[in-house]
Amino acid sequence: NNYMADSSIKNQNYARYSLSKGAGGEVLYTPYGADSPLESDEGFRTDWSRLNFKAQLDYDRVFKQHQLTASIFFLSDLYQKYGSRDDIKYLNYAGRVTYSYNQKYIGEFAASYTGCDDYAPGKRYGFFPAFSAGWILSKENFMKNINWVEYLKLRASIGLVGNNQNENGRYLFDQTYSSNGSYFLGTGSSSTGGFRADMIANPDISWEKERVFNIGLDAVLLKGLSVEFDYFHKERYDILSQPYSTIPGFVGASYGDILPYMNVGKVKNQGFEGTIRYESSLKNNFNYYVETSAWYAKNEIVDMAEEVKLYDYQYRKGRSVNTPFVLVADGLYQESDFDSNGSLKSHLPVPQFGEVTPGDIKYIDKNGDGVVDSNDSYPVGYSNIPEWNYALKIGFEWKGIDVEALFHGVANRDIYLSGPLAYSFTDNGSASKLALDSWTPENPNASYPRLSTRTFENNYRTSTYWKRNGSYFRMKNIRIGYTFPQSIARAIKLSRLYVYANASNLFTVSHLDGLADPESSSLITYPLTRSYNLGIKIDF
């Protein structure tokens, strides 16, 4: 496959006008700048190609109560970007063997030997095996008399997977240099330019790995009740991280971000997911079903080679990967917090984010040193990634009418308001909707800080003041349809005639009161679209 991307940029400036009123009451327009012709600048052009080769050999045999299948795979993949050294090369050998006895006992072994050029020679290949087993208990003789169990299967798996996709870049084993280095001679203040080493290379890095264990069951009970449940435990290790904890600060290696990456990080993740579905029929051919699902996952940093911290609460080890470290707000400053000269009273900690006045956000001095600064940021609440996801799906069918609806929600999630959504008059913007209840001397119990067109270094920073509960419950979709009787369909030369109406995102219950879409990872985005559709399906 060959690809080419090309772009160009077009610019045009226009005059801007300031509106004012003259001495005689006439309207005056004062121009700023001038109109300019349309300009076109050539952008970038990129050419790249991809060449891959795949081969596969399969074996399948059944003899008596035994079934054996096997496959071997080979993949060679080359991705080239012209004019760049960032070619991507993969080579993969893999195999899989599956065995089943009497359709009751099932086992599978799979493995891959994968290589890529992200690492130094001798470190490019990784071996990643996996094994799974299943046992269909409902086929056993001792289950024959248990009438309320129609199907029951236990299963488990364990395996090792590799990852070479990291945000730190490729070729971290290869030392690079920059020409913007400098060094000093003698006791003078002038320096001489030269080359310097960039981040220290590490030829020993290799694949990040994850050990995955899963155990679960599938069951059909009571003629219509089905259950699926899975528990998983994952240990991701050899994560690429810079080992600040192993290098003393006085060495100066942390300055300029030159410490090499090493396979030292470790994170564990565990949780479960389950689905329960019930379907049945009532009188007059009324068929219905209800299905509910839930997923829970929580991770923990086991090791990340952190630098030495001043305070124990600043360490990320033992916490969730995305735990926010923020200042803890303690309401708003009131006039009683200041003396007659407008200075903070002596018993209050002094914030280091600019001058404060009544109506500004007050923060807790976590370490008790008398000042509020970045050292007072504390791990608070949940991250933007929910620990709980759940869904509800319901539907019924009766006399040609069918209805199906899907609901989805999350819990154990926090979000932080920021940007023009919450901060008023930033970048010459307008006031936030929240500012309707802003602080004034007459409104000391306001839910929003004082308003000003000045830059708020103290107020407009991530803190619990802007934290909101990110849980929500949403109706994702609903469909209502009708299948016309066969007599009507045949009368117009059709075998089936079906009409339907569909709607998505009809309502959302959240703690944001319509301020933004709670499902979005970034609150500064396009509003959620609510859509309605009408359709018809015809079979001849």
C-alpha positions as CSV (number, residue, x, y, z in Angstrom):
1,N,0.0,0.0,0.0
2,N,1.2,3.5,-0.9
3,Y,-0.1,6.7,0.6
4,M,0.5,10.4,0.1
5,A,-0.7,13.3,2.2
6,D,-0.6,16.9,1.1
7,S,-1.8,20.1,2.7
8,S,-1.8,23.9,2.1
9,I,-2.7,26.8,4.4
10,K,-4.8,29.7,3.3
11,N,-4.9,33.0,5.3
12,Q,-6.8,36.2,5.0
13,N,-6.8,39.1,7.4
14,Y,-9.7,41.5,7.9
15,A,-10.0,44.9,9.4
16,R,-11.6,45.1,12.9
17,Y,-13.7,48.0,14.1
18,S,-14.4,49.6,17.5
19,L,-17.8,51.0,18.0
20,S,-18.2,54.3,19.8
21,K,-20.5,57.3,20.0
22,G,-19.5,60.8,18.8
23,A,-20.1,64.1,20.5
24,G,-23.2,64.7,18.5
25,G,-24.6,61.2,19.2
26,E,-23.5,59.7,15.9
27,V,-22.1,56.2,15.7
28,L,-18.3,56.1,15.0
29,Y,-16.4,53.1,13.7
30,T,-12.7,53.1,14.4
31,P,-10.8,50.6,12.2
32,Y,-7.9,48.5,13.4
33,G,-5.8,46.9,10.7
34,A,-6.8,46.5,7.1
35,D,-8.2,44.0,4.7
36,S,-5.6,41.8,3.0
37,P,-5.8,39.6,0.0
38,L,-6.1,35.8,0.3
39,E,-2.7,34.2,0.8
40,S,-1.8,30.5,0.2
41,D,1.1,28.8,1.8
42,E,2.2,25.3,0.9
43,G,2.0,23.0,3.9
44,F,3.6,19.6,4.3
45,R,3.7,16.6,1.9
46,T,4.3,13.2,3.2
47,D,4.7,9.9,1.3
48,W,4.7,6.5,2.9
49,S,4.3,2.9,2.0
50,R,3.5,-0.3,3.7
51,L,4.5,-3.8,2.7
52,N,3.5,-6.9,4.5
53,F,3.6,-10.7,4.0
54,K,1.4,-13.2,5.8
55,A,1.5,-16.9,5.8
56,Q,-0.7,-19.4,7.7
57,L,-0.9,-23.2,7.9
58,D,-3.9,-24.9,9.6
59,Y,-4.5,-28.5,10.9
60,D,-7.9,-29.9,12.0
61,R,-8.7,-33.5,12.9
62,V,-11.5,-35.3,14.8
63,F,-11.0,-38.8,16.0
64,K,-13.6,-40.4,18.2
65,Q,-14.2,-38.1,21.2
66,H,-11.1,-36.1,20.5
67,Q,-10.7,-32.9,18.4
68,L,-7.4,-31.3,17.7
69,T,-6.8,-28.1,15.8
70,A,-3.5,-26.3,15.2
71,S,-2.3,-23.2,13.3
72,I,1.0,-21.6,12.7
73,F,1.4,-18.0,11.5
74,F,4.1,-15.8,10.0
75,L,3.9,-12.0,9.5
76,S,6.5,-9.6,8.1
77,D,5.4,-5.9,8.2
78,L,7.4,-2.9,6.9
79,Y,6.1,0.6,7.2
80,Q,8.3,3.3,5.5
81,K,8.0,7.0,5.6
82,Y,10.1,8.7,2.9
83,G,12.6,11.2,4.1
84,S,12.5,9.9,7.6
85,R,14.4,7.4,9.6
86,D,11.3,6.2,11.4
87,D,10.6,3.1,9.4
88,I,8.6,0.6,11.4
89,K,9.5,-3.1,11.1
90,Y,7.8,-6.1,12.6
91,L,8.5,-9.8,12.4
92,N,6.2,-12.3,14.1
93,Y,6.1,-16.1,14.4
94,A,3.0,-17.5,16.2
95,G,1.3,-20.7,16.8
96,R,-1.9,-22.1,18.4
97,V,-3.0,-25.6,19.5
98,T,-6.5,-26.4,20.7
99,Y,-7.7,-29.7,22.1
100,S,-11.2,-30.8,23.1
101,Y,-12.3,-34.1,24.7
102,N,-15.9,-35.1,24.4
103,Q,-16.9,-31.5,24.1
104,K,-16.5,-31.2,27.8
105,Y,-12.8,-30.4,28.4
106,I,-11.2,-27.8,26.3
107,G,-7.6,-26.5,26.4
108,E,-5.7,-24.1,24.2
109,F,-2.0,-23.0,24.1
110,A,-0.9,-20.1,22.0
111,A,2.5,-18.3,21.7
112,S,4.1,-15.7,19.6
113,Y,7.8,-14.7,19.1
114,T,7.6,-11.1,18.0
115,G,10.4,-8.7,17.0
116,C,10.5,-5.0,16.2
117,D,13.3,-2.5,15.6
118,D,12.4,-0.2,18.5
119,Y,15.1,-1.8,20.5
120,A,18.8,-2.6,20.2
121,P,20.0,-5.8,18.6
122,G,19.6,-8.6,21.1
123,K,16.6,-7.0,22.7
124,R,14.2,-6.8,19.8
125,Y,12.4,-10.1,20.3
126,G,9.9,-11.1,22.9
127,F,8.3,-14.5,23.7
128,F,4.6,-14.2,24.7
129,P,2.8,-17.5,25.7
130,A,-0.8,-18.0,26.8
131,F,-2.8,-20.9,28.1
132,S,-6.6,-21.3,28.6
133,A,-8.8,-24.1,29.7
134,G,-12.6,-24.7,29.9
135,W,-14.8,-27.2,31.6
136,I,-18.5,-27.6,30.6
137,L,-19.9,-29.0,33.8
138,S,-23.5,-29.3,32.5
139,K,-22.3,-32.3,30.3
140,E,-21.2,-34.2,33.4
141,N,-23.3,-37.1,34.7
142,F,-23.6,-35.6,38.2
143,M,-25.3,-32.5,36.7
144,K,-28.0,-34.4,34.8
145,N,-30.6,-34.3,37.7
146,I,-30.1,-30.6,38.3
147,N,-33.0,-29.3,36.2
148,W,-32.6,-25.6,36.9
149,V,-29.2,-25.6,35.2
150,E,-29.3,-25.9,31.4
151,Y,-25.7,-24.9,30.7
152,L,-22.7,-24.3,32.9
153,K,-19.1,-23.6,31.8
154,L,-16.1,-22.7,33.9
155,R,-13.1,-21.2,32.1
156,A,-9.7,-19.7,33.0
157,S,-6.8,-18.3,31.2
158,I,-3.3,-16.9,31.9
159,G,-0.9,-15.3,29.5
160,L,1.8,-12.8,28.8
161,V,1.5,-10.0,26.3
162,G,4.0,-7.5,25.1
163,N,3.8,-3.8,24.3
164,N,6.1,-1.6,22.3
165,Q,3.7,1.4,21.9
166,N,4.9,4.0,24.3
167,E,4.7,7.8,24.4
168,N,8.4,8.3,25.0
169,G,9.5,7.8,21.4
170,R,11.4,5.1,19.5
171,Y,15.1,4.2,19.3
172,L,15.7,5.1,23.0
173,F,18.7,2.8,22.7
174,D,20.4,5.1,20.2
175,Q,22.3,8.1,21.6
176,T,21.6,11.4,19.9
177,Y,23.2,14.9,20.2
178,S,22.2,18.5,19.8
179,S,24.2,21.5,18.6
180,N,22.8,23.9,21.1
181,G,25.1,22.9,24.0
182,S,27.4,25.3,25.7
183,Y,30.2,25.3,28.3
184,F,32.1,27.9,30.3
185,L,35.9,28.5,30.3
186,G,37.6,30.2,33.2
187,T,35.8,32.4,35.6
188,G,34.0,34.6,33.1
189,S,30.2,34.6,32.4
190,S,30.5,34.0,28.6
191,S,30.1,30.5,27.2
192,T,31.2,28.7,24.1
193,G,28.8,26.8,21.9
194,G,29.1,23.1,21.1
195,F,27.4,19.8,20.9
196,R,25.8,18.1,23.9
197,A,24.3,14.8,24.6
198,D,20.5,14.5,24.6
199,M,18.7,12.1,26.9
200,I,21.1,9.3,27.8
201,A,20.5,6.2,25.6
202,N,19.9,2.8,27.1
203,P,20.7,-0.2,24.9
204,D,19.2,-2.6,27.5
205,I,15.5,-1.6,27.2
206,S,13.1,-4.0,25.7
207,W,9.3,-4.8,25.6
208,E,6.9,-3.8,28.2
209,K,5.0,-6.8,29.5
210,E,1.7,-7.7,31.0
211,R,0.7,-10.9,32.8
212,V,-3.0,-11.4,32.5
213,F,-5.1,-13.9,34.5
214,N,-8.8,-14.4,34.0
215,I,-11.4,-16.7,35.5
216,G,-15.1,-16.8,34.5
217,L,-18.3,-18.7,34.0
218,D,-21.1,-18.9,31.6
219,A,-24.5,-20.2,32.7
220,V,-28.0,-20.6,31.4
221,L,-30.5,-21.1,34.2
222,L,-34.3,-21.4,34.7
223,K,-35.1,-21.5,31.0
224,G,-34.4,-17.9,30.1
225,L,-31.9,-16.6,32.7
226,S,-28.3,-16.4,31.5
227,V,-25.3,-15.2,33.4
228,E,-21.7,-14.3,32.4
229,F,-19.1,-13.4,34.9
230,D,-15.4,-12.7,34.6
231,Y,-12.7,-11.7,37.2
232,F,-9.4,-10.5,35.9
233,H,-6.0,-9.6,37.4
234,K,-3.3,-7.9,35.4
235,E,0.3,-7.1,36.3
236,R,2.0,-4.8,33.8
237,Y,5.7,-4.6,34.4
238,D,9.0,-3.5,32.8
239,I,7.2,-0.2,32.0
240,L,9.6,2.4,30.6
241,S,10.3,5.1,33.2
242,Q,13.1,7.4,34.1
243,P,14.7,6.1,37.4
244,Y,14.8,9.3,39.4
245,S,14.8,7.3,42.6
246,T,18.1,5.7,41.9
247,I,20.0,8.9,41.0
248,P,20.8,11.5,43.8
249,G,19.6,15.0,43.0
250,F,23.0,16.6,43.5
251,V,24.3,14.7,40.5
252,G,22.2,17.0,38.3
253,A,21.1,14.3,35.9
254,S,17.4,15.2,36.3
255,Y,18.1,18.6,34.9
256,G,17.2,18.8,31.2
257,D,15.4,15.5,31.4
258,I,18.5,13.5,30.4
259,L,18.0,10.4,32.5
260,P,17.7,7.3,30.4
261,Y,14.5,5.3,30.3
262,M,14.6,1.9,32.0
263,N,12.2,-1.0,32.3
264,V,11.4,-0.3,36.0
265,G,7.7,0.6,36.2
266,K,5.0,-1.8,37.5
267,V,1.2,-1.4,37.7
268,K,-1.5,-3.9,38.7
269,N,-5.0,-3.8,37.6
270,Q,-7.9,-5.9,38.7
271,G,-11.7,-6.0,38.5
272,F,-14.6,-7.9,37.2
273,E,-17.4,-7.7,34.6
274,G,-20.7,-9.4,34.6
275,T,-23.9,-9.7,32.5
276,I,-27.3,-11.0,33.5
277,R,-30.0,-11.5,30.9
278,Y,-33.6,-12.7,31.2
279,E,-35.9,-13.3,28.4
280,S,-39.4,-14.8,28.4
281,S,-42.8,-14.9,26.7
282,L,-46.2,-14.0,28.1
283,K,-49.7,-14.5,26.8
284,N,-50.6,-13.2,23.3
285,N,-47.0,-13.8,22.1
286,F,-45.6,-10.9,24.1
287,N,-41.8,-11.5,24.1
288,Y,-39.5,-9.5,26.2
289,Y,-36.0,-9.4,27.6
290,V,-34.0,-7.4,30.2
291,E,-30.2,-7.4,30.2
292,T,-28.0,-5.6,32.7
293,S,-24.2,-5.4,32.7
294,A,-21.6,-3.9,35.0
295,W,-17.8,-3.5,34.8
296,Y,-15.4,-2.6,37.6
297,A,-11.7,-2.0,37.3
298,K,-9.1,-0.4,39.6
299,N,-5.4,0.0,39.1
300,E,-2.5,0.7,41.4
301,I,1.0,1.9,40.9
302,V,3.4,-0.7,42.4
303,D,6.7,1.0,41.3
304,M,7.6,3.9,39.0
305,A,11.1,4.9,40.3
306,E,9.8,8.3,41.5
307,E,12.2,11.0,42.7
308,V,12.5,11.6,46.4
309,K,9.6,13.7,47.6
310,L,9.4,16.2,50.4
311,Y,6.3,14.7,51.9
312,D,4.8,11.2,51.9
313,Y,1.5,12.3,50.4
314,Q,3.3,13.4,47.2
315,Y,4.2,9.9,46.2
316,R,2.1,8.2,43.4
317,K,3.2,4.7,44.4
318,G,0.2,2.9,45.9
319,R,-2.3,5.1,44.2
320,S,-4.2,4.9,40.9
321,V,-2.4,5.8,37.7
322,N,-4.5,8.8,37.0
323,T,-5.1,10.0,40.6
324,P,-5.2,13.9,40.5
325,F,-2.9,15.8,42.7
326,V,-4.6,19.1,43.4
327,L,-4.9,22.0,45.9
328,V,-7.7,21.5,48.4
329,A,-10.0,24.5,48.4
330,D,-11.4,25.9,51.7
331,G,-14.1,28.2,50.4
332,L,-13.5,31.8,49.5
333,Y,-11.7,34.6,51.3
334,Q,-14.0,37.0,53.1
335,E,-13.4,40.6,54.1
336,S,-12.9,39.4,57.7
337,D,-9.7,37.6,56.5
338,F,-7.9,40.9,55.8
339,D,-6.8,43.7,58.0
340,S,-7.5,47.4,57.4
341,N,-4.6,47.7,55.0
342,G,-5.9,44.9,52.8
343,S,-3.3,42.4,53.9
344,L,-4.0,38.8,54.9
345,K,-4.2,38.4,58.7
346,S,-1.1,36.8,60.2
347,H,-2.7,33.5,61.2
348,L,-3.6,32.7,57.6
349,P,-1.2,30.9,55.2
350,V,0.1,33.1,52.4
351,P,-0.7,31.9,48.9
352,Q,2.1,32.0,46.3
353,F,0.0,32.4,43.3
354,G,-0.3,36.2,43.2
355,E,-2.1,38.8,45.2
356,V,-5.5,37.7,46.7
357,T,-8.4,39.8,47.8
358,P,-11.9,39.0,49.3
359,G,-13.7,36.7,46.9
360,D,-10.7,34.7,45.8
361,I,-10.3,31.0,46.5
362,K,-8.7,30.0,49.8
363,Y,-6.6,26.8,49.9
364,I,-5.5,24.5,52.7
365,D,-1.9,24.6,53.8
366,K,-1.4,20.9,53.7
367,N,2.2,20.8,55.0
368,G,1.6,23.5,57.5
369,D,4.6,25.7,56.5
370,G,2.7,28.9,56.4
371,V,2.5,29.2,52.6
372,V,0.3,27.7,50.0
373,D,2.2,26.5,46.9
374,S,2.6,23.4,44.7
375,N,3.8,21.4,47.7
376,D,0.3,21.5,49.1
377,S,-1.2,19.6,46.2
378,Y,-2.8,16.4,47.6
379,P,-4.2,13.2,46.0
380,V,-8.0,13.7,46.0
381,G,-10.9,11.6,44.8
382,Y,-11.2,9.7,41.6
383,S,-9.6,10.3,38.2
384,N,-11.4,11.1,34.9
385,I,-11.5,7.4,34.1
386,P,-14.5,5.8,35.8
387,E,-14.1,2.7,38.0
388,W,-17.6,1.6,37.4
389,N,-19.5,1.2,34.1
390,Y,-23.0,-0.2,33.9
391,A,-25.6,-0.7,31.2
392,L,-29.2,-1.6,30.9
393,K,-30.8,-3.0,27.8
394,I,-34.5,-3.8,27.5
395,G,-36.8,-4.7,24.7
396,F,-40.1,-6.4,23.8
397,E,-42.0,-7.6,20.7
398,W,-45.7,-7.9,20.4
399,K,-48.0,-8.2,17.4
400,G,-45.4,-6.8,15.0
401,I,-44.4,-4.0,17.3
402,D,-40.8,-4.1,18.7
403,V,-39.1,-1.7,21.1
404,E,-35.5,-1.7,22.2
405,A,-33.7,0.8,24.5
406,L,-30.1,1.1,25.8
407,F,-29.0,3.0,28.9
408,H,-25.4,3.5,30.0
409,G,-23.8,5.1,33.1
410,V,-20.6,5.4,35.0
411,A,-19.7,6.0,38.7
412,N,-16.6,6.7,40.8
413,R,-15.3,9.4,38.5
414,D,-14.3,13.0,39.0
415,I,-13.9,15.8,36.5
416,Y,-12.4,19.2,36.9
417,L,-13.9,22.3,35.2
418,S,-11.4,24.5,33.4
419,G,-11.0,26.9,30.5
420,P,-13.8,29.2,29.2
421,L,-16.3,26.7,30.5
422,A,-15.5,27.7,34.1
423,Y,-13.0,30.6,33.9
424,S,-14.6,34.0,33.1
425,F,-13.1,36.5,30.7
426,T,-10.0,34.4,29.8
427,D,-8.5,35.1,26.4
428,N,-10.8,38.1,26.0
429,G,-13.8,35.7,26.3
430,S,-17.1,36.0,28.0
431,A,-18.3,35.2,31.5
432,S,-18.9,31.6,32.5
433,K,-22.5,30.5,33.2
434,L,-21.4,29.7,36.7
435,A,-20.6,33.4,37.3
436,L,-24.3,34.2,37.8
437,D,-23.6,33.4,41.5
438,S,-20.2,35.2,41.8
439,W,-18.9,36.6,45.0
440,T,-19.6,40.2,46.0
441,P,-19.6,41.8,49.5
442,E,-23.4,41.5,49.3
443,N,-23.2,37.9,48.3
444,P,-20.5,36.4,50.6
445,N,-21.9,32.8,50.3
446,A,-21.5,32.7,46.6
447,S,-20.6,29.5,44.7
448,Y,-18.2,31.3,42.3
449,P,-15.2,33.6,43.0
450,R,-15.2,37.3,42.4
451,L,-15.3,38.5,38.8
452,S,-12.4,40.5,37.3
453,T,-10.9,40.9,33.8
454,R,-7.4,40.5,35.3
455,T,-5.6,37.2,35.1
456,F,-6.4,35.0,38.1
457,E,-3.3,33.0,38.9
458,N,-4.7,32.1,42.3
459,N,-8.3,31.2,41.2
460,Y,-7.9,29.7,37.8
461,R,-5.8,26.6,38.7
462,T,-6.8,23.0,39.2
463,S,-8.2,22.5,42.7
464,T,-11.1,20.9,44.5
465,Y,-13.0,24.1,44.0
466,W,-13.6,23.1,40.4
467,K,-14.0,19.4,41.1
468,R,-17.4,17.9,40.1
469,N,-18.9,14.4,40.4
470,G,-18.4,12.9,36.9
471,S,-21.0,10.1,37.3
472,Y,-23.8,10.1,34.9
473,F,-26.7,8.0,33.5
474,R,-27.7,8.4,29.9
475,M,-30.3,7.0,27.6
476,K,-28.1,6.1,24.7
477,N,-30.6,4.8,22.2
478,I,-34.2,3.8,21.7
479,R,-35.8,2.2,18.6
480,I,-39.5,1.6,17.9
481,G,-40.5,-0.5,14.9
482,Y,-43.4,-2.1,13.3
483,T,-43.5,-5.1,11.0
484,F,-46.6,-5.1,8.7
485,P,-48.6,-8.3,8.4
486,Q,-47.7,-10.6,5.6
487,S,-51.0,-10.0,3.9
488,I,-50.3,-6.3,3.5
489,A,-46.7,-7.0,2.4
490,R,-47.8,-9.5,-0.2
491,A,-50.5,-7.2,-1.5
492,I,-47.8,-4.7,-2.6
493,K,-45.5,-7.5,-3.9
494,L,-43.1,-7.6,-0.9
495,S,-42.0,-10.4,1.4
496,R,-41.5,-8.1,4.4
497,L,-42.2,-4.4,5.2
498,Y,-40.7,-2.8,8.3
499,V,-40.8,0.8,9.5
500,Y,-39.0,2.2,12.5
501,A,-38.1,5.4,14.4
502,N,-34.8,5.7,16.2
503,A,-33.5,8.4,18.7
504,S,-30.1,8.7,20.4
505,N,-29.0,10.6,23.5
506,L,-32.5,11.6,24.6
507,F,-31.6,12.5,28.1
508,T,-28.7,12.5,30.6
509,V,-28.7,12.7,34.4
510,S,-25.5,14.2,35.7
511,H,-24.1,16.6,38.2
512,L,-23.1,19.2,35.6
513,D,-26.6,20.6,35.2
514,G,-26.2,20.8,31.4
515,L,-22.9,22.8,31.6
516,A,-21.1,20.2,29.4
517,D,-21.3,16.6,28.2
518,P,-20.1,14.5,31.2
519,E,-19.1,11.6,28.9
520,S,-16.5,13.7,27.1
521,S,-12.9,13.3,28.2
522,S,-12.4,17.0,27.5
523,L,-15.2,19.4,28.5
524,I,-14.1,21.9,25.9
525,T,-15.7,20.2,22.9
526,Y,-18.7,20.2,20.6
527,P,-22.0,19.7,22.4
528,L,-23.5,16.3,22.4
529,T,-25.7,15.6,19.4
530,R,-29.2,14.4,19.9
531,S,-30.4,12.6,16.7
532,Y,-33.7,11.3,15.4
533,N,-34.1,8.9,12.5
534,L,-37.0,7.4,10.5
535,G,-36.5,4.4,8.3
536,I,-38.1,1.7,6.2
537,K,-36.8,-1.8,5.4
538,I,-38.2,-3.6,2.4
539,D,-37.5,-7.3,1.4
540,F,-38.6,-8.4,-2.1
